[in-house]
């Protein structure tokens, strides 16, 4: 049996989670889950953290921190602030990753985290060493599982089938066998189940 998780400085670690959650609690966009509406990015961070710990109960402190701040204050750079083209989308995604990493780094620095741990969290945020880094793979698996569990149905409802299938296939390609096994256990609606089956056959 593994040892219980013990951060280097428990009070500092809890303070970091509170700061990240506090920032994400400012999200003006709400999402309803189990009858309760919460700030979208706060809910997202908790879901992502939950999947990371489910996939990797022994997750390190940097990985736990990275999961909690992966989409930190995402609403501050809306998609429409970039051209609505493929190139605009890719530039938006690239800028978002840098924005999240910088904001997270500033908070961790204020809390007294050492530079090497801050850099490690930012490397995970930026997916610097994916897919060779095992922790980056855990984080990517968790990101894909959050998409499939909570966002897939919404995407399918408003997007052409071929684009939805393409998004599922891209996620599937990035996932480890363990994450794929978890994905197949999820409860999908009939439409999503059919799209997933098509995505995995094509």
GIBELFEN-V103697 format. One line per field, one symbol per residue. phi: phi as a letter, one per 40 degrees, with the letter a starting at -180 (. if undefined). psi: psi as a letter, one per 40 degrees, with the letter a starting at -180 (. if undefined). burial: 1 if it has 9 or more other C-alpha atoms within 8 Angstrom, else 0. A space follows every 50 residues. Layout:
phi=???
psi=???
burial=???
This chain:
phi=.ccccbcdadccccccccccccccccdccbbcbfgbcbddccccccccdc cdcccadcdcccccccccbdbdfdccbcdccbdcbccccccdcccddccc cccccccccccgccccccccccdcdcfcbccccdccccccdcccccdccb bdcccccbbddcccccccccccccccdccccccccccbcdcccccccccc cc
psi=hiiihhidgdddddddddddddddeehehihhhfehhihddddddddddd dddddgdfhidddddddeedfhfdeegideeiifiddddddddddddddd ddddddddddeeiidddddddddddefdfhedhdddddddddddddddde eddddddeiidddddddddddddeiidddddddeeihiidddddddddde d.
burial=00000000000110111011101110100110000001111111111110 11101000100111111111111100000001000001101100011101 11111011101010001111111111001000000111111111111110 11101100000001110110110010001101100000000110110110 00
